[in-house]
Amino acid sequence: MPSHRYGYARASTLDQSTSVQREALKAAKCDRVYEEQASETSRSGRNELNRCK
């Protein structure tokens, strides 16, 4: 069965960018990158993080 590599990029504020994280995940050959910009401090409110589980 083929294995898949998933990545997660997150910026805490709208002023920040996930571009550096995205490039690093691309270099790591992630098949799918989940990304969000949120100020949520608890993991339960991070929808994209929850999706990649």
Secondary structure, DSSP 8 states (H G I E B T S, - for coil): -----EEEEEESSTTS--HHHHHHHHHTT-SEEEEEE----SGGG-HHHHHT-
